[in-house]
Amino acid sequence: MEANLAIINAKVITVDNDFGIKQAVAVEGGKIVAVGENDEIKKFIGSNTKVLDLKGKPIMPGINEAHMHGPFFGATRPPLSIDLTYPAVKSIPELVEALRREVENAKPGEWIRGFGWDQGSLEECKDDPTRLPRRSDIDPVSPDNPVIFTDFSGHTLLVNGKVLEMAEITKDTPDPESGEMEKSPTTGEPTGIFKEPGAQAMVSTVVPLLTREEKKQALLTALSHLNANGVTSFTDAAIGPGGENFVSGVMSGQFVDIYNELLEEGNLTARVNVLLLMGNYGALTLEDLRENIETFKVPTDMDKEWLNFPGVKIFADGIPLTMTAWMNEDYVAGGHGTSVIPGKTDQEQRDNLIEMITYVHSKGYQIGIHVTGDRAIDAAVDGFVKACKEKPGGDPRHYVIHGDFISPEKAKVLAKYNCGIAMQPFISVMISDFEPAVVGEERAAYEWPTRTVLDAGVNLTSSSDAPVTYPNWRMGVQAAVLREGLISGKVSGPEECITVEEAIRTYTINGAWQDHMEAVKGSIEVGRLADFCIIGDDILTVDPHKIGGIPVLMTIVGGKIVFDESGGTFE
């Protein structure tokens, strides 16, 4: 057999069961037909074979981003949004200055969007959980332009007075049913801070939606950045009828058609699994689920190796940083957060969440559920167990998303019921310097317990949650291995560190397991899809502190090069 692609003189990190290292790979028809030493691959090289000589550079399975938001990520990149991420913005004055520059170039009345400000890295906020950028900071430089700034997590919005005026929000406006509209304790006036989707909806309804063309461009932008980071598969964790008005429509159900359109055009350069958002983002009800699961249609005749819609997303709580994660014990400042699930009491919310889980399970969907606080995690895991007992069989592989404070006991339950967990190691080092002030030293050190999860036998995936963090998986590996705070360098919870090999598995074969495709992708073995990431340094031997800086030189999806920064050195 003559291969159409041969890769030789490489360090092939196979990520097979033995984590074997080989030298060369042959590809034909988008699949791997041989893996071995150079001499073993020579027989597959013919006159029409494209040969890449990697000259010792490592090649890995393509990266599987197991949890992110594709359109949302693309829409947060310039030119659609100001970049407010660290280190571009390190303080509130720098945030204000970035806005001032944008206002100078904007017409009066023109909307200004920004994304990525991080309470944990803004100089004034790092040691004070109550300090946030507020409208009082940004109003003086934006009197004539509506401004909406989304924090890095997507869980907190900052808007200026112009937006409040347009939304007709005053100190007399009632509080939202879920989430928080922050008001000044002295004047009662809204501060411009809106936490969690239920509150964010109060202002997002006046923000103009992206046009269809802008939505498509957002997806193409996301794909470009993902390919440049070696990503060949990802899970888009929330699009559907519940996302029409969230942050300009970045989770709109229209993206179902746009993904399919890109596939038909040949412009879908990564494989996509989708979790459907079947009710309002962060304010989901059982009635929403019942109605939309029956009425919202998704394509069924596409190539599922490229595009699939197997699951439903449920949001159960917020995040610890804003004290909206649903915890068993109080935060340092008091209170234990709450669920975003409807209900007047903790018990009622728990019961409603479990009912939602059992209903979605009964309809044959995989469930990915956003839970960060341990009280929310306990309820979600109990819901998985109840659902699997009421309707056994099949292999749904439900999974917890984030799971910051999952207990060893609940981790073992996940493993018993063949469920997984999707964690984001780089988020852990972004917030670890700040978390002791929020949850205390002991809980902060335990947060994101990757070693505990792996030792319990749970399928652990790692991801960026882009746009929460940029999809640089090498930084994620470094974070999982070292757990050193991004600002201080202090190690948080060293007993939860994992090895480089384990971290690589969480970004490759474990993500394929989550997709029910571990026999199809995620490792470099004969018969697998030819999805590869070629990198510029040996990730297995380099100083772990340098892993985050390893460049991606080439990305190959289905045997086709979709990103190339090799400078022709492999030809």
DAFENNOR-V528969 format. One record per residue. N is the residue number from 0. RES is the residue in one small letter. SS is DSSP state (alpha for helix, beta for strand, coil for the rest). D_LAST is the distance of its C-alpha to the last C-alpha in Angstrom with 2 decimals. Layout:
BEGIN
N | RES | SS | D_LAST
N | RES | SS | D_LAST
END
This chain:
BEGIN
0 | m | coil | 21.77
1 | e | coil | 18.39
2 | a | coil | 16.18
3 | n | coil | 14.30
4 | l | beta | 11.78
5 | a | beta | 11.16
6 | i | beta | 10.24
7 | i | beta | 10.88
8 | n | coil | 12.07
9 | a | coil | 13.22
10 | k | beta | 16.70
11 | v | beta | 17.69
12 | i | beta | 20.80
13 | t | coil | 22.35
14 | v | coil | 25.51
15 | d | coil | 27.39
16 | n | coil | 31.07
17 | d | coil | 30.44
18 | f | coil | 27.55
19 | g | coil | 25.68
20 | i | beta | 22.53
21 | k | beta | 20.09
22 | q | coil | 16.77
23 | a | beta | 14.90
24 | v | beta | 15.36
25 | a | beta | 15.50
26 | v | beta | 16.27
27 | e | beta | 18.37
28 | g | coil | 20.53
29 | g | coil | 19.61
30 | k | beta | 20.83
31 | i | beta | 19.86
32 | v | beta | 20.92
33 | a | beta | 20.19
34 | v | beta | 19.79
35 | g | beta | 20.17
36 | e | coil | 18.93
37 | n | alpha | 16.05
38 | d | alpha | 18.70
39 | e | alpha | 19.98
40 | i | alpha | 16.81
41 | k | alpha | 16.20
42 | k | alpha | 18.98
43 | f | alpha | 17.25
44 | i | coil | 14.28
45 | g | coil | 15.38
46 | s | coil | 14.67
47 | n | coil | 14.00
48 | t | coil | 11.89
49 | k | beta | 8.58
50 | v | beta | 6.88
51 | l | beta | 5.50
52 | d | beta | 6.37
53 | l | coil | 8.57
54 | k | coil | 10.29
55 | g | coil | 13.57
56 | k | coil | 13.34
57 | p | beta | 15.80
58 | i | beta | 15.44
59 | m | beta | 18.78
60 | p | beta | 20.51
61 | g | coil | 20.47
62 | i | beta | 23.32
63 | n | beta | 26.61
64 | e | beta | 28.77
65 | a | beta | 32.08
66 | h | beta | 34.29
67 | m | beta | 33.69
68 | h | coil | 34.87
69 | g | alpha | 32.18
70 | p | alpha | 34.26
71 | f | alpha | 36.26
72 | f | alpha | 33.19
73 | g | alpha | 31.80
74 | a | alpha | 35.27
75 | t | coil | 35.57
76 | r | coil | 32.67
77 | p | coil | 33.44
78 | p | coil | 34.69
79 | l | coil | 36.88
80 | s | coil | 38.03
81 | i | beta | 38.60
82 | d | beta | 36.53
83 | l | coil | 39.25
84 | t | coil | 37.20
85 | y | coil | 37.46
86 | p | coil | 36.66
87 | a | coil | 36.84
88 | v | coil | 40.49
89 | k | coil | 42.37
90 | s | coil | 45.97
91 | i | alpha | 48.29
92 | p | alpha | 48.78
93 | e | alpha | 45.01
94 | l | alpha | 45.04
95 | v | alpha | 47.97
96 | e | alpha | 46.28
97 | a | alpha | 43.16
98 | l | alpha | 45.61
99 | r | alpha | 47.59
100 | r | alpha | 44.58
101 | e | alpha | 43.78
102 | v | alpha | 47.44
103 | e | alpha | 47.47
104 | n | coil | 44.96
105 | a | coil | 46.49
106 | k | coil | 49.35
107 | p | coil | 52.55
108 | g | coil | 52.42
109 | e | coil | 48.62
110 | w | coil | 47.22
111 | i | beta | 45.09
112 | r | beta | 42.93
113 | g | beta | 41.37
114 | f | beta | 39.73
115 | g | beta | 39.16
116 | w | beta | 42.16
117 | d | coil | 42.74
118 | q | coil | 46.26
119 | g | coil | 45.00
120 | s | coil | 43.24
121 | l | coil | 45.53
122 | e | coil | 47.54
123 | e | coil | 50.92
124 | c | coil | 50.29
125 | k | coil | 48.67
126 | d | coil | 52.02
127 | d | coil | 54.05
128 | p | coil | 53.26
129 | t | coil | 55.78
130 | r | coil | 54.15
131 | l | coil | 51.86
132 | p | coil | 50.99
133 | r | coil | 53.63
134 | r | alpha | 54.84
135 | s | alpha | 57.06
136 | d | alpha | 53.95
137 | i | alpha | 52.23
138 | d | alpha | 55.22
139 | p | alpha | 56.17
140 | v | alpha | 52.87
141 | s | coil | 52.55
142 | p | coil | 56.01
143 | d | coil | 54.95
144 | n | coil | 51.64
145 | p | coil | 51.28
146 | v | beta | 48.82
147 | i | beta | 47.24
148 | f | beta | 45.17
149 | t | beta | 43.76
150 | d | beta | 43.31
151 | f | coil | 40.12
152 | s | coil | 41.51
153 | g | coil | 42.76
154 | h | coil | 46.18
155 | t | beta | 47.86
156 | l | beta | 48.27
157 | l | beta | 49.69
158 | v | beta | 51.32
159 | n | coil | 53.49
160 | g | alpha | 57.04
161 | k | alpha | 56.04
162 | v | alpha | 54.43
163 | l | alpha | 57.48
164 | e | alpha | 59.67
165 | m | alpha | 57.73
166 | a | coil | 57.88
167 | e | coil | 61.58
168 | i | coil | 61.22
169 | t | coil | 64.00
170 | k | coil | 65.68
171 | d | coil | 67.76
172 | t | coil | 64.83
173 | p | coil | 65.06
174 | d | coil | 62.46
175 | p | coil | 59.82
176 | e | coil | 60.37
177 | s | coil | 57.23
178 | g | coil | 55.16
179 | e | beta | 56.67
180 | m | beta | 57.56
181 | e | beta | 58.24
182 | k | beta | 61.47
183 | s | coil | 62.91
184 | p | coil | 65.48
185 | t | coil | 67.77
186 | t | coil | 67.61
187 | g | coil | 66.32
188 | e | coil | 63.91
189 | p | beta | 60.39
190 | t | beta | 57.93
191 | g | beta | 54.94
192 | i | beta | 53.41
193 | f | beta | 52.92
194 | k | beta | 51.75
195 | e | alpha | 50.43
196 | p | alpha | 50.06
197 | g | alpha | 53.76
198 | a | alpha | 54.55
199 | q | alpha | 51.45
200 | a | alpha | 52.56
201 | m | alpha | 55.54
202 | v | alpha | 53.38
203 | s | alpha | 50.24
204 | t | coil | 52.37
205 | v | coil | 52.79
206 | v | coil | 49.10
207 | p | coil | 47.64
208 | l | coil | 45.18
209 | l | coil | 41.68
210 | t | coil | 41.48
211 | r | alpha | 39.53
212 | e | alpha | 36.89
213 | e | alpha | 36.68
214 | k | alpha | 36.36
215 | k | alpha | 33.45
216 | q | alpha | 31.78
217 | a | alpha | 32.47
218 | l | alpha | 30.64
219 | l | alpha | 27.60
220 | t | alpha | 27.65
221 | a | alpha | 27.91
222 | l | alpha | 25.00
223 | s | alpha | 22.78
224 | h | alpha | 23.89
225 | l | alpha | 23.62
226 | n | alpha | 20.03
227 | a | alpha | 19.22
228 | n | coil | 20.90
229 | g | coil | 19.24
230 | v | beta | 22.27
231 | t | beta | 21.99
232 | s | beta | 25.77
233 | f | beta | 28.88
234 | t | beta | 32.62
235 | d | beta | 34.34
236 | a | beta | 37.55
237 | a | beta | 40.13
238 | i | beta | 40.33
239 | g | beta | 43.33
240 | p | alpha | 46.81
241 | g | alpha | 47.69
242 | g | alpha | 45.11
243 | e | coil | 46.20
244 | n | coil | 47.65
245 | f | alpha | 45.78
246 | v | alpha | 44.12
247 | s | alpha | 43.95
248 | g | alpha | 43.10
249 | v | coil | 39.78
250 | m | coil | 40.80
251 | s | beta | 42.30
252 | g | coil | 42.54
253 | q | alpha | 41.01
254 | f | alpha | 37.57
255 | v | alpha | 38.03
256 | d | alpha | 37.89
257 | i | alpha | 35.10
258 | y | alpha | 32.82
259 | n | alpha | 33.70
260 | e | alpha | 33.11
261 | l | alpha | 29.57
262 | l | alpha | 28.92
263 | e | alpha | 30.39
264 | e | alpha | 28.40
265 | g | coil | 25.07
266 | n | coil | 24.80
267 | l | coil | 25.48
268 | t | coil | 22.17
269 | a | coil | 23.78
270 | r | beta | 26.41
271 | v | beta | 29.89
272 | n | beta | 33.14
273 | v | beta | 36.17
274 | l | beta | 39.43
275 | l | beta | 42.08
276 | l | coil | 44.47
277 | m | coil | 47.75
278 | g | coil | 50.07
279 | n | coil | 50.31
280 | y | coil | 47.73
281 | g | coil | 49.61
282 | a | coil | 52.89
283 | l | coil | 52.38
284 | t | coil | 55.45
285 | l | alpha | 56.14
286 | e | alpha | 57.43
287 | d | alpha | 54.11
288 | l | alpha | 52.30
289 | r | alpha | 54.78
290 | e | alpha | 54.70
291 | n | alpha | 50.98
292 | i | alpha | 49.88
293 | e | alpha | 52.22
294 | t | alpha | 51.42
295 | f | coil | 47.86
296 | k | coil | 45.65
297 | v | coil | 41.96
298 | p | coil | 39.77
299 | t | coil | 39.87
300 | d | coil | 38.03
301 | m | coil | 34.46
302 | d | coil | 31.61
303 | k | coil | 32.48
304 | e | coil | 29.06
305 | w | coil | 28.15
306 | l | beta | 31.50
307 | n | beta | 34.66
308 | f | beta | 38.00
309 | p | beta | 39.48
310 | g | beta | 41.32
311 | v | beta | 43.84
312 | k | beta | 43.82
313 | i | beta | 47.01
314 | f | beta | 47.73
315 | a | coil | 50.46
316 | d | coil | 50.66
317 | g | coil | 49.13
318 | i | coil | 47.57
319 | p | alpha | 49.22
320 | l | alpha | 48.40
321 | t | alpha | 50.71
322 | m | coil | 53.15
323 | t | coil | 52.68
324 | a | coil | 51.28
325 | w | coil | 54.04
326 | m | coil | 55.09
327 | n | coil | 57.73
328 | e | coil | 58.88
329 | d | coil | 59.50
330 | y | coil | 57.19
331 | v | coil | 58.28
332 | a | coil | 59.75
333 | g | coil | 61.44
334 | g | coil | 60.85
335 | h | coil | 58.41
336 | g | coil | 56.56
337 | t | coil | 56.82
338 | s | coil | 55.05
339 | v | coil | 54.03
340 | i | coil | 55.38
341 | p | coil | 58.78
342 | g | coil | 61.85
343 | k | coil | 64.73
344 | t | coil | 64.44
345 | d | alpha | 61.77
346 | q | alpha | 63.01
347 | e | alpha | 62.95
348 | q | alpha | 59.39
349 | r | alpha | 58.35
350 | d | alpha | 60.13
351 | n | alpha | 58.58
352 | l | alpha | 55.05
353 | i | alpha | 55.61
354 | e | alpha | 57.07
355 | m | alpha | 53.99
356 | i | alpha | 51.73
357 | t | alpha | 53.88
358 | y | alpha | 54.00
359 | v | alpha | 50.23
360 | h | alpha | 49.77
361 | s | alpha | 52.42
362 | k | coil | 50.41
363 | g | coil | 47.44
364 | y | coil | 45.06
365 | q | beta | 42.96
366 | i | beta | 44.24
367 | g | beta | 42.37
368 | i | beta | 45.02
369 | h | beta | 44.79
370 | v | beta | 47.04
371 | t | coil | 47.03
372 | g | coil | 50.62
373 | d | alpha | 52.01
374 | r | alpha | 54.84
375 | a | alpha | 52.44
376 | i | alpha | 50.20
377 | d | alpha | 53.27
378 | a | alpha | 54.34
379 | a | alpha | 50.94
380 | v | alpha | 50.62
381 | d | alpha | 54.23
382 | g | alpha | 53.41
383 | f | alpha | 50.54
384 | v | alpha | 52.95
385 | k | alpha | 55.71
386 | a | alpha | 53.43
387 | c | alpha | 52.06
388 | k | alpha | 55.60
389 | e | alpha | 57.08
390 | k | coil | 54.41
391 | p | coil | 52.73
392 | g | coil | 50.03
393 | g | coil | 46.60
394 | d | coil | 43.75
395 | p | coil | 43.59
396 | r | coil | 41.84
397 | h | coil | 43.49
398 | y | beta | 42.23
399 | v | beta | 43.41
400 | i | beta | 41.36
401 | h | beta | 41.48
402 | g | coil | 44.42
403 | d | coil | 44.89
404 | f | coil | 48.11
405 | i | coil | 47.98
406 | s | coil | 50.41
407 | p | alpha | 49.71
408 | e | alpha | 52.24
409 | k | alpha | 50.61
410 | a | alpha | 47.16
411 | k | alpha | 48.64
412 | v | alpha | 50.08
413 | l | alpha | 46.72
414 | a | alpha | 45.33
415 | k | alpha | 48.39
416 | y | coil | 47.90
417 | n | coil | 44.13
418 | c | coil | 43.48
419 | g | beta | 40.75
420 | i | beta | 40.28
421 | a | beta | 37.63
422 | m | beta | 37.62
423 | q | coil | 35.88
424 | p | alpha | 35.52
425 | f | alpha | 34.54
426 | i | alpha | 37.71
427 | s | alpha | 39.64
428 | v | alpha | 38.69
429 | m | alpha | 39.22
430 | i | alpha | 42.82
431 | s | alpha | 43.83
432 | d | alpha | 45.46
433 | f | alpha | 47.54
434 | e | alpha | 48.52
435 | p | alpha | 51.29
436 | a | alpha | 53.35
437 | v | alpha | 52.99
438 | v | alpha | 53.35
439 | g | coil | 54.43
440 | e | alpha | 52.73
441 | e | alpha | 52.88
442 | r | alpha | 51.46
443 | a | alpha | 48.78
444 | a | alpha | 47.55
445 | y | alpha | 47.44
446 | e | coil | 45.70
447 | w | coil | 42.41
448 | p | coil | 43.32
449 | t | alpha | 39.99
450 | r | alpha | 41.16
451 | t | alpha | 44.39
452 | v | alpha | 42.62
453 | l | alpha | 40.24
454 | d | alpha | 43.16
455 | a | coil | 45.15
456 | g | coil | 42.60
457 | v | coil | 41.52
458 | n | beta | 38.09
459 | l | beta | 36.82
460 | t | beta | 34.03
461 | s | beta | 32.72
462 | s | coil | 31.79
463 | s | coil | 32.12
464 | d | coil | 34.85
465 | a | coil | 33.09
466 | p | coil | 34.52
467 | v | coil | 36.70
468 | t | coil | 33.73
469 | y | coil | 30.21
470 | p | coil | 27.81
471 | n | coil | 26.12
472 | w | alpha | 26.36
473 | r | alpha | 25.48
474 | m | alpha | 28.74
475 | g | alpha | 30.43
476 | v | alpha | 29.41
477 | q | alpha | 30.62
478 | a | alpha | 33.83
479 | a | alpha | 34.54
480 | v | alpha | 34.11
481 | l | alpha | 36.09
482 | r | coil | 38.35
483 | e | beta | 38.78
484 | g | coil | 40.34
485 | l | coil | 38.19
486 | i | coil | 40.98
487 | s | coil | 42.83
488 | g | coil | 40.41
489 | k | coil | 43.28
490 | v | beta | 42.47
491 | s | coil | 44.11
492 | g | coil | 45.03
493 | p | alpha | 43.12
494 | e | alpha | 44.38
495 | e | alpha | 42.21
496 | c | coil | 38.87
497 | i | coil | 36.35
498 | t | coil | 33.55
499 | v | alpha | 29.82
500 | e | alpha | 29.33
501 | e | alpha | 32.10
502 | a | alpha | 30.74
503 | i | alpha | 27.29
504 | r | alpha | 29.21
505 | t | alpha | 31.15
506 | y | coil | 28.05
507 | t | coil | 26.56
508 | i | alpha | 28.70
509 | n | alpha | 31.96
510 | g | alpha | 31.03
511 | a | alpha | 30.24
512 | w | alpha | 33.74
513 | q | alpha | 35.27
514 | d | coil | 33.72
515 | h | coil | 35.15
516 | m | coil | 31.63
517 | e | coil | 31.02
518 | a | coil | 30.75
519 | v | coil | 28.11
520 | k | coil | 25.76
521 | g | coil | 25.62
522 | s | coil | 24.24
523 | i | coil | 21.40
524 | e | coil | 23.53
525 | v | coil | 23.79
526 | g | coil | 25.15
527 | r | coil | 24.15
528 | l | beta | 22.35
529 | a | coil | 18.57
530 | d | coil | 18.85
531 | f | beta | 16.68
532 | c | beta | 16.54
533 | i | beta | 13.93
534 | i | beta | 15.75
535 | g | coil | 15.66
536 | d | coil | 18.52
537 | d | coil | 20.40
538 | i | coil | 22.92
539 | l | coil | 25.03
540 | t | coil | 25.81
541 | v | coil | 25.60
542 | d | coil | 28.98
543 | p | alpha | 29.91
544 | h | alpha | 30.90
545 | k | alpha | 27.28
546 | i | alpha | 25.89
547 | g | alpha | 26.59
548 | g | alpha | 24.37
549 | i | coil | 21.18
550 | p | coil | 18.50
551 | v | beta | 16.70
552 | l | beta | 12.99
553 | m | beta | 12.29
554 | t | beta | 14.86
555 | i | beta | 14.77
556 | v | beta | 18.11
557 | g | coil | 19.08
558 | g | coil | 15.58
559 | k | beta | 14.70
560 | i | beta | 12.76
561 | v | beta | 15.73
562 | f | beta | 14.67
563 | d | beta | 11.60
564 | e | coil | 12.34
565 | s | coil | 9.25
566 | g | coil | 9.25
567 | g | coil | 5.64
568 | t | coil | 5.68
569 | f | coil | 3.81
570 | e | coil | 0.00
END
